[in-house]
């Protein structure tokens, strides 16, 4: 049996996909079991590592990546000189927030922090703020223009 890469498709031209159950089984059950109390921290750094493998040149590309990865619909809520507030929403996120009080979105936070570092050429850090009432995740990405990254 040959292995398919993420860019290969079925012969009927539909993209390969994973069921929500399969995704949640790995994300909400297996990973916390394997990573234990360090799950959130490891997922944050894993998100940064993923971003290094998929560097994106703009916020629009980042938004598109979230859509393509089925992480949800990412939108910009506010932007200032030192901070960016983004919101992430999807049916899966709503379900995760409703059914699992220990869900973490640190993978996405780490990914966002690293992408903003690439795009703004400054050190960045991202924080997640789950909102169960609105069934959305808000991310705050902060940076300091004095913390430049050397290329």
N, C-alpha and C positions, 0 to 999 in steps of 0.2 A: 504494500500500500504506500503510495507516495504522499509526502507531506505537502500541504498547500501553504503558501505564504499568505500574509494578510492582504496582499494586493491581488491575488488570484481570485477568479470568480467561477461560479457554476457555469456549465455550458449554456444555460438559458439566460445568461447575462445578469442575473440578480446577484447582488453582493452576498457573500457568506454572512451569516448572522448567528448569534448565540441567544438562546431564550433568556428571558429575565430570570427565570428560576435558576438556570445554569450559572449566570453571572452572579446572582445573589448567593448561591451556594458557595462559590469560591470566595467572594468578597466579604460576606457577612458571617460565614461559618468557618470555612477552612483557614483563611488568613489569620483571623484572631486566635484560632486554636494553635496555629503554628508560631505566631509572633508573640502571643501572650500580652502582658501589660505594656509592651513596647510597640504595639500595633500602630498607634497613631503616629508616633515619631518615625518609625520605619517607613510607613506609607508616605509621609511628607518627603522624605529623602528619595524614596522610589519615584515619586512624582517629579522631583527635580531631575533625577536621572533619565526618566522618560523624555522630559523636555530637552535634555541634551542630545538625545537620539533623534528628536523631531524638532529642531530649532525653527521657529517661525518668525518672520520678519515684521509682522504687524499684529495689532490687536484684532483686526478683521480675520486674519488667518488663524489666530488663536480661537476665536469664536467658531470658525468653520471646523477646526480640529475637534472641538468639543461636540459639535453636531455629528461629525463623521465617526467619532469614537462612541457615539451614543451615550455620552456622559450627561447630556441635557442641553437645553437652550441657554446659552450664556449671553447676558446683556450688560451693558455699562449703565450704572445708575448715577455715578458722580465721578468727576476727575478733577484733581487739583494739582498744584505743583509737586506735592510730596505723597499723594495718595490716590488710589483708584478703588472705587467700590463697584463690585460686579455682583450680579445675581444669577443663580443657576436654578433652573426649574425643569422638571419632567415628571411623567407619571411614576416612573421608578423611584425618583427622589421622594415624591409624595408618599409612596408606599413605604419606603425605608423609614421616613420620619414618623409615620403613623405606627408602624409595627415594631420598630427596634430603637429603643432609647439610647443604645450605645453606638449607633451608626456614626462613622466618622467620614469626613470628606477631605481628609488630609492629603490623599493622593492628588486630588484636583488642586488643593491649595499649593502644594509643592510644585506642581506643574506650572501653575500661574506665576508663582514667585520667580521661577527660573526663566520663563518666557519674558517677563517684564525686565529681568536682569539683562537678557539678550537685547531686547528692544530699546531700552533706555540707557544701557551701558553703565548701570549703577547696581549696587547690591540691593536686593529687595527681599521682603519677607511678607508672607501672606497668612491671614488668619481667617478661619471659617466661623460663621455665625448662623447656625441652623435656626430657622424660624418655623416651628411646628404649626403655628396658626396659619401662615400663608403657604405652608408646604414648599418652601424654597430655601435655598442656601445663599447667604450673602457672604462674599469674600471681600476683605479689605487688604489691599496690597499697599505696603508702605515702603518708601525708599528715601534716602538722603542724597542729594545731588553731590555732596562732598565725598561719598563712598563710591568713587569711580572704579570701574573694572578695567584693568589693563588688557588689551587684546593681544 
